[in-house]
């Protein structure tokens, strides 16, 4: 008998949660207690601070769904937050992208990451709201320690892309639409080290169309994660910014365009089709790539090599529930090698010989899957996170009010 939709979503959600529970440092005397691996089973020594953010949110989901006891979830959450506060290496409150699982120190020579820190802070605030007590106090302290203004380029009013600790300098810039909205909202609402809310106005908005869908304000590469990550915590439903843009609807259009892009390439790929879509950053036959994406984009390159990650459709389930569930059902019923102890493996590609199936799962991909499925089913993450003052205040400061809609045009390309 075929699984019901809810049973399938429950199965994938619970197994995704198990990644965050089982792939964490569970030694309470370790400086790295609570840190979560970037992937499994590969790179067991490397934690991802973004995985930690998704994992802190996962603890609240797991407790609410009674997959674990609230007491165990609270203990893990508080221990993880203590590690972030006391041991996780940082610069001006910003964490390194990757940390050593045991020491909580910088992993190799990775960068100090503003976006991965923001993901961690979102998870911390979610856990703080759900568990209260020491979890909430630590989450607020971690948030208030972040010196958002240190990561801002005053000449462009944009965040730098990263910080090279060995060279002692920032590099790159967040100069166009991507997954960074959480950075603007958290930074603008900071009571200790705020940045101007006008940063939200000072990035380029590329506009495009594909397959009858649009207009879409899109990223350079067209990967789906850019339309998903900030939406995992911040509830954009029913909100428009001061220029009249509905960013939730923008993600709906981008998701439908991504699906159509894959359908249009089904004649040249054994993988793609109406139920196998969702191009986004993932593992591929030749390693991890952030280049997988669909039109519209600005790169003018076609990365459609036949690699599809289940998190592409799963992470967009709030935007396209019917299409996303159909894709997940297709993967579950037709690709047994794609299914593992933590639910769907990271990706697959039928155009390789032999067909290729990822050996690993990746924390951020399991995370966006878990959070978005939960938001689709109950709105739980949105409801918990949006209780936090920085979430509400940051959105209000950056988006403006309904009365501001149509006040300007922003920087449109």
C-alpha positions, 0 to 999 in steps of 0.5 A: 500500500502506498504511503499517505502524503502525511506518512511520507512527510513524517518519515522524511522529517523524522529521519532528517531530524535524526541526522541532527540528533545523531551527528552531533558531538554528544560528549558533555565534557567536550569543548565541541559539545552539541556541534553538528557535522557538516555532512555524514558519513563523510568528513566526521571531524568537520562541523558546520555552524549552519548545521548547528543553526538548523540543528537547534531548530530541529531540537524544538521540532523534535521535542514538539513532535515527541521524537525525543523528550523535551528534557533531552532536547532542552539539555542538548539545546542549552549545551549547544548554546553554551558551546557557541557562547563559550568555545566556538571560535569567532571574530566579533561575534561571527563564527567560522563557517566550519569548526573542528568537532572536538575543539570548536576551533576554526577548521583548517583555513575556512572563512569567518562567515556572515551568512552561516552565522546568521543561520546559527543565530536564527536557530538559536533564537528559535530554540530560545523562544521554544525552550525559554530559560537559559536557552533564551538568555544564551540565544540573546547573548549570542545574538547581541555579541554579533557586531553586524557593523563590522561586516558592513562595507560603509562605502557600498552599504552592503555586507562583505561576502566573507572574512579571511582570518589569515589575511585579516581582511574582508572579501567579496560583497553581497551585492545582489539578491540571494539568501541573505535577507536574514542578515539584513533583518537581524542586523537592523534589529540588533540592540548592540551593533546595528546596521542601517535598515537601508542595507535592504535597499542597496542590493541589485534586483535582477528581474527575469522570466522563464517558462511563463513564470515571472517577473522573478527577482533572481540570483546570479546562479538560479539555485533554489536555496536562495529562495528558501533559506531566509523563508525557513524562519522568517514568515513572509506570507502576506507581507510586501516590502516598501516597493510592493514586492511580495517575496513569498510569491517571488519564491513561488514563481522561482520554484515553478520556473525551476521545475519547468526548466527541468521539464524542458530538459527531460528529453536530454536527461534520464533524471529530469521530469515533472516529478524530478526537479529542484536544481540547487547546491548539492553533491554531484558526481564530481563533488559538491557544487553551488553552481546547480541552478535554473533560469532565470539567472545571470550566468548564461551557463547551463548546469543541468547535468542530470543531478537532482537533490531531493532538498530542492523540491522538499525545501520549496514545499511551502511554495509548491506543495502539490508539486513538491510532494509528487517529487518526494513520492517519486524519489521514495517509490522509484529510487531505493538507492536514494533512501538511507538512515537519514531519509533521502541522500543528498542527490542522484544522477541517472545520466552517469554510467552507472547511475550515481547516488550520493553517499552522504547527506548534508546538514543544510540540505537536511535542515531546509527539508526538515524546517520547510516540511514542518512549516508546511504541515503546522507553521511551527518554525514560523510561529516560534521564531516570529515570537522573537523581537529581532524577527518582528522588528527586523522585518518591520525595519527593512520591509517597511509597512503596507503604507510604504508600498510603491514608495520607490523602485529600488535598484532594479536590473 
